[in-house]
Amino acid sequence: MHDIKLIREDPAAFDKALTRRNMAPASAEILKLDTERRATQTAMQEAQARRNDLSRQVGEMKRKGENADVLMQDVAALKENLAAYEAKEKDLGQKLDTLLSSLPNRPAEDVPDGKDEHDNVELRRFSTPRERTVIKEHFELGEALGEMDFETAVRMSGTRFTILKGHLAQLERAIGNFMLDLHTGEFGYTEVSPPLFVKDDIMYGTAQLPKFIDDQFSVMPGPLSSATEETPRWWLIPTAEVPLTNLVNGQILAREKLPIRVTARTPCFRAEAGSAGKDTRGMLRQHQFYKVELVSIAAPEESKAEHERMTQCAETVLKKLEIPFRTIVLCTGDMGFGAQKTYDLEAWLPGQKTFREISSCSNCGDFQARRMNARCRTAGEKGTTFVHTLNGSGLAIGRCLIAVMENYQNDDGSISIPTVLQPYMRGLTKIETVKV
């Protein structure tokens, strides 16, 4: 959510930020609603003060035995006016909130301007792809091993689902365990096991709602035929960012205890509403997948450094797995809705002969905190400040599995196990077809 005070103070700067996001200026419409709402609030306060004064006079006249009918009629008229003012103020407030909640975060000053992914800027690379004579994509490798089943998954659930079996299922679990152990043991994140179902206001807090409602899955208890307007509805989390960030929803935190760093491995559920025809082969883009998420709650002055630290934590996963990757900073046109600045890590996939996103690490500034009313206070001071929230994939487990399979494939179709994962695979060093 945006700070209306900043828009009032410098509407040109707000419109410039939207222009950098390739959006039309919006300050004029915002300020029109804001001015009308504030005028209505003033009129409502004046009417309430007038009503209180007349009510006092009516009371005095009645105590004296005087006729107060005229004043009582004025009080009744003011009561009707107040009801009208309250309805108008509520309507204007809802329109203003709807408009503000539909607009993306302001990009940081050092974010490169651009229209789309082609304008992103590469910052650094790690390692170089291995030379090999035979290159297969992950689904070719998995199906040949008999441990990746798309056909049965489609019969069960439809497209964009995958069944993993045997050693590939074990490898997926090993990757997630390795990531959690690294982030909790080496980087000081606290592991959390959060709910997978959340309420509307929780999705609103991290900006999934209302803007991206079509990308979400919702559920409700009992048969649909028995549902009413009062029936509770939950949303399946699209990422653990949602419950982890909302751990501080509505709270005032001690500034001295920041940053708070939490992590979770959860399934994630996404409708992929705008992805028709994209990555339909294999398990690169799924309705259900696993991810290890990193979330930091930081004081405003700490968030830039925390963003760099979080990105390095995610990079370390790929470095320890010895998978070639590059780190890029997203341009204003490719950045997520709630982000102020985003670094993407892209792993090299030999089967596609290209880099593909495996992690996004974003600093959201106070954008989400304002929606959640999450603040911090310095000891001994009365005033509060909105915290800054950060989130990052550390990493997407399914995509990491793909990267391991393709980068560690051998000419005979077997897959070597990265050294750091072998303890999690009970010493197994290679996945290969069992010879009968």
N, C-alpha and C positions, 0 to 999 in steps of 0.2 A: 504494500500500500504506500501511496505517496504522502508526503507531508504537505498538507494544504497551506501551511504558513509559508513554506519555501516558494510555493507556486504564487502566492500573493505578493511576496517580496520581489521575486524575479521571474515573471512569466516568460520572458524571452529566453532565459536559460533553460527553463523546462521544455519549451517548444524546440529549442536547439537539440536537447537530448533526444526528443522523439524523432526529430529529423535525422539524427545519426542512426536511429533505429529503422530508418526508411518508413516513418509514419508521418501522417499529417499533424500539424500543430493542434493542440487541444486546450490550451490555457484559456482562450476566450470563452469556450463553452463551460469549462470548469468554473471560472470566475463568475460567469453569469449566474449559474446555479448557486454558487457560494454566496454571492451578494444578495440574491433574492431570499435565500434561506436565512442569512443573518438579519436581513430587514424584517422577515417574518418573526424571527426570535425576539427582536427588539420590540416589535408591535405587540407580541404576546406578553412580554414582560411588562410593558406599559399598561396593557389591558388588565393584567393580573394585579398590578399595583393599584390601578384605579378601582377595580372590583373590591380589593381588600379595604381601601379607604372608604368606599361607599358602604360596605358591609359594617364597618366600624360606626359610621354615621347612623345607619339604620338601627343598630343596637342602642346607641345613645338616645335616639329619638323615642324608641319604644320604652326605654327605661323612664323617660320623662312623660310618657303617655301621649306623645305627639303622633300624628298620622305620617307614616313613612311609605305610603303606597307608591308614590312617584319614584322615590329612590330604589325601592324594591324592584320596580319595573326596569330601572336602569341596570341593577345588579343582574337580573335575569337575562337582559340583552347582552351584557358583557360575558355572561357564562356561555351563551351561544356563540359569541365572537371567539371566545377562547377555544372552544371545541373546533371551530373552523380553522383557527390559526394552528392548533396542534396537528390537525389532519394535514394541513398544507406543509407545515414544517417537516412532518414525518415523510411525506411524499417527496419533497425536495431533497431530504437527507438520503433517502433510498436511491434516488436518481443520481445524486452526487457520488454515493458509495459505489453504485454500479459502474459509473463511468470511470472512477479512479481505479477500481479493481480490475478493469478491463485493459489497463495500460501497463506495459512492461516496465521493468526497473530501468533507471537511468544507467547508461554505461559509464564505467570509470574513464577518467580522462586519457589514460594510457592504452585503452582498448583501440585497436586499429579500426578505422571506418571501412565499411564494405557492404556488399549486398547479399552475398551467400558464401558457401563453403570455399569457393574459389579465391576468396579474398582473405582467408585465414593465413596466419604467418607462422612458419615453422621456426622454432627456437633452438632445438637441439635434437640429436639422434644418438641412439645407443646401439652399438654392435652393427654388424652387416649380415645380410642373409647368407645362409650356407649354400654352397654350390651343390647341385644334385642333378642326377640324370633323369629320374622319374619324379614327377610332381603330381600329387592327387589332392583333391579337396577333401575336407573332413568327412563329408557324407559318403564319399567313395571309400575312404579308409574304414569308416565305422561299419558300413554295410558289409564290406568284404570280410571284416572280422566277425560279423554276426552279432555285434553288440550295440548297434544303433538301428532302431526300428521305426521308420516313419509310417509305413503302411498300416501297422496295427494302431498307431497313435491316431491316424486319420479316422480309422473306423471307430475308435473310442470317442474322440473329441473334436475331430475336424482338422483343418489345416493349422499350421504354426504350432504344432505340438510334437514332441519327440519322446521316445522311450529309449533309455540307456540301460544296458545290461552288463553283468559281469564286471570285467576289469575297467571298462569305460565308466560305469556307474561308480565304481570305487575310486577311479581317478578324479571324477568330478567332486566327490566328497573330500578326497585328499587335498585338492586345490583349495577348497573352502576352508578346511582345517588349517592348512599352512598359512593362509592369509590371516585368519583370526589369531593364530599364535604369534605371527609377526607383528600385527598391529597392537595386540595387547601386551605382548612380552617385550618388544623392542621399542615401540613408539608410545606406550602409555595410554592407549585407549581403553576404556572400560567396556567390556562386552555386555550387551543388553539382549534380552529375548522379548521383543515387543509383540503386541497384538497384531494380527494380520487384517482384522476388520476395524475400521475407524468411522467416526461420525462426520457429518457434514462440516462442522466448524473446524475439525482437525484438518480436513482436506483443504478448506479455505485458508487455514493458517499458513500452509506452505505453497499456496497459489495453484493447486491443482483444480480447485473450483473457484468461480464458476466457468472460467475461461476454457478449460480443457475437459469438460464433462463427457464429451464424446469419446475420449481416450480411456475412460475408466470402466471398470466392472462394478456393479452394485448387486447386493444380495439382501434378502429379507427372510425372516423366519416363517416357516409354514408354507402351505400352498398359496400360489398367487391368487386363487379364487377367493381366499379368505382375507386378503389384504385390504386395509382401509387407510384413510389419510393418517390415522394415528399409529399404524403399524411401523415399528422402527425399521430404519434402513441403514445398512452399513455399506462402506466402500472397501473393496479389496485393495490393499496398498499397492501402488505402482512401483514403489521403492521404499526401503526402510528409512529414507530421508523423512518421510511423513511422520511416523510415530517418534523417531529419534529427536527430530527438531522440536516437535510438540511436547516433549518432556518438560520444556520451560514455558509452555503456554500459560499466560496469565500470571506469571511469577515475577517477583522482584528479587534478583540475585545479588549476593555480595560480590562486589567488583573484585575484591581481593582473591576470590575463589575461581576466577576465570583465568584461562579458558577451561571450559568443560569439553572433554573429548570422549565420544562414545562410538561404538561400532556394533554392527549386527549382521548376521548372515540370515537372510530370509528369502522365501520365494517372492517374486514380484509378478504382478498381473497387469497386463496392458492390452487394450483393445486394438491398438495399432490401426486406428480408424483411418489415418491418412497415408497408409503404407501399402495400398493395393498394388500388387505386382512387384514390390521391392523385396529382394532376398527371400524368394519363396522356396528355393532349394535349401535343404539343410536346416541347421538350428541357429542361424545367425540372428534372426528376428522372430521371436516367439511371443505367444500370448502369456506363457508362464515360463519363468526362468529364475535362477538363483543368483544372488549378488551379495557381496560383502560391502556394506555402506559405511562411510566415515562421516561423522557430523561433529562440528565444533561450534560452541557458543562462546563468543569472544567479546571483549570490550572493544569499542570502536577503534581505539588507537592500536589495537593488536591484530586486527583482522587481516591486514595486508601480509604481515609476516606469517600469520597462521595459514593463509592461503598457500604461500610458498612451501611451508612445512608439509601441509597436507598433500600437495602435489608430489613432493619428494617421497613421502610415505608410499603413495601409489606407484611411483616409478620404481621404488626398491623391489616391489613384488616382481616386476618384469625383469629387473636386473638379476635377481636371485634365480629366476627361472631361465635366464640367459636367452630371452626372446627379443629379437630386434624390434625397436619401437622408435617413434618420434614424438616429441612434445610440441604442440602447437597452441597458440593463443587464438581464440575465436574472434572474428570480426564482429562489429555491431549487428550485422544482418544475419549472423548465424548463431548468435548467442541465445540461450534459453530465456524464457519469459521473466523469471525471477532473478536472473543473474546480473551482477554488476560487472563481473569479469570471470572468464572461464578458460581454463587450460584443458585441452583434450590430450589424452595419450592414445596413440594409434599403433597397434601391433601389426607387424608384418605377417601377412597370410600368403605363403608361397602358392597355394592353390589358386588364389585370385590374382596373384602377382601385384598386390597393392597393400597399402596400410589401411586398417579399419579401426574405428573407435572401439576402445576397450575400457576407457574411463573418462569421465568428465569431472573436474574439480572446480567448484564455483564459489565465489564470495558473493553473497546476496546483500551485503551491507545490512541496513536496518529494514529492508523491504518486507521480509517475512515477519520480523519482530513486531512491526507496527500492526500487522494483521493479527498476530497472536497476543499483542500487548505484553510482550516479554521485555523486561527492563532490568537494569542493574543500578546499584547505589553504592557509593563509596562510604566506608564506615565514618560515622560522625557527621555526615551531610544529609540534608533533607531531600534535595532534588534527586531525580532519577534520570537515567539515559537509556534509550532503547539499545539492546545488545545487537551485535552483528552475528549473523548465522552463516555457516559455511557447510557445504556438503560435497562429497566426492565418492566415486566408485573405487573400492579398493581391493578387488576389482569385480567386474561382471564375470561370474564364474563360468557360465556357459561359453562366453566368447574367449575366456582364457583357456578353456578346454580345447576349443577349436584351434587356438594359436599353438598350444602344446602339441596337439595331434599333427598339425601341418608342418611345424618347424622341426619336430623330432621324428618325422616319418623316415622310414628306410626304404631302399629300393625293393625289398621283398614284401612290402606292405605292412610290416611290423612297425610299432611305435616305441621308441626308447623313452624311458621315464627320466625326467630331469633329476639330477642328483638330490636337490632339496626335497623332492617329493617321495623319494624311495623309502624313507622311514615310515611315511604315511601309507605306503603300498605294501607293507610287511616285507620289505626288502626286494620286491619285484623290480627288475631293471628293464623289462621289455614286455610289451603287449603284443602277442602274435597269435595267429590262427592255430588252434590246437589240432595237431596231426593225429588222425585216427589210424 
